[in-house]
């Protein structure tokens, strides 16, 4: 279904973060588009289907307030985005460098319903449990993915019921309700 502005503080470009004279480039989180191709089904005669998604990222992919962080430390790490400010997180930042590649491979990853009209995927590469939460929607007739957050998990999530990424894409393209997890 076509949505009005989804309500996320979207930002197309994240300026670099400078801390103690070191520059942390965030250009990997600039908005971009990804084309996903759903392979043809020869038996039904259905050709390949291409879905073009416009991708935006939240600063929650590289920033986090830590409990116990003293106000001076939080202030020195503060990153100011378009509509909010949060302390820069070096661990989330390092992991965020993987996001563009992981987003390009969403159809091959395990995607599941994350509640509140959002979906998630979890990457288990290099021993890291990396949780990526995203919203899929239509805006101005374009298919959109907004990466709401991405962070390392302290413990595995356990079993989740899969939601096919192409089911999400197809529902959006046809302006239908988004799929729920398979039972």
Secondary structure, DSSP 8 states (H G I E B T S, - for coil): -B-S------BS----EEETTEEE--GGGS-EEEEEEE--BTTTTB--EEEEEEEEE-GGGTB---TT--HHHHHHTEEE-SS-EEEB-HHHHHHHTTHHHHHHTGGGS-EEEEETTEEEEEE-GGG--EEEEEEEEEETTEEEEEEEEEEE-SS------B--HHHHHHHHHTT--------
